[in-house]
């Protein structure tokens, strides 16, 4: 068995782990790098192995930092098959087409207004590349294993996101397990993560490896922010991941209205075509959720669904108090940037980030107290209130991760801590060593390990 850590080894994004086992080269995840420019530039680099040498890709889930580089791999001539749960396949189609569209639009805008440092700005990949990648995804069941050559592959649901799974690879009596992203024991939408089977080698994520989620009642805090903001005539902007977080926020807002915590007639706007599509998919896969079907069916009752850019511009220009949910969740692109430009300069408004913000993203800068942010080549002053509510996170925190690992039937011979910023990864490494007594370390980007 050999592992090459090609992403998410010194940062929280870009998940890519190439495993040689049973005569197969299997890439676990194929994610985009996000955040600091140092990491984003890796998206333009070729993998250190020829694409034709990769036999298959197995996806843990559909977030872009886990699947968003697939179109680039396909554009480089890769001809293999992608395996994923059925829900991950459906969400990945929405995510990848939207990501390609945004990259094409960003390149067009940069060329039109001349704010790219390149003579001609190019998208990382196109919608044609995305469709080529989507056509390669083969949906698999999570209740029984499947095979890639002589390797047995298992998918173990982990909460976090619709369709999200840990991955196991078994051959010759040895098993490698990769956690993907692990959900919370009391997530708003998803059931608790299932326990992993025995594994000789484990790759575990560490997004919140050095943090505990605050004990605050996040819905109650959000309700208070909304009441205070609309009382002074302002609006609340919720930059949101279109898949998972947007649906959780819709659920909370509907519950707050029903309980009388926020006005029943308060306008709620969903300005993300991808979030609208994803909400429909959550309805189609509602059996995977912990929420009653009747609540899932009413997520968008009374919600204004924005579809066209012109409608989005009218929402930004409106001065009537409202709650706007728009992607992306870290304010790295998409329609939320236009709302930020319109709302951030006004102290009557409030911006609420309801999830993890990777270092270097606009979301992280705003939560760090930035008084201006660069959007579409110009600096926008920030006078609106800014709040982060980690209570809405879909990631297990450090305690939940350790508790989940305790459920394994035995200690792996070797554990690798991945998918975390350096401080978080090392903190989880220390806890796994001290509290579980396991052999554990943090790999470096590009490192190859022979086992």
Secondary structure, DSSP 8 states (H G I E B T S, - for coil): -EEEEEESSSSSS--EEEEEETTEEEEE------SSHHHHGGGGS--SS-GGG--EEE-S--SHHHHTTHHHHHHTT---EEEEEHHHHHHHHHHHHHHHHHHHHHHHHHHHHT--SSSS---SS-HHHHHHHHTTEEEE-SSS-EEETTEEEEEEE-SSSTT-EEEEEEETTEEEEE--S---TT-SSB---------SEEEEE-TTTT----SS-HHHHHHHHHHHHHHTT--EEEE--TTTHHHHHHHHHHHHHHTTSS-TT-EEEEE-HHHHHHHHHHHHTGGGBSS-HHHHHTTTTT-EE--SHHHHHHHHH--S-EEEEES-TTSSSSTHHHHHHHHTT-TT-EEEE-S---TTSHHHHHHTT-SEEEETTEEEE--SEEEE-GGG--S--HHHHHHHHHTSSS--SEEEEESS-HHHHHHHHHHIIIII---EE---TT-EEE-
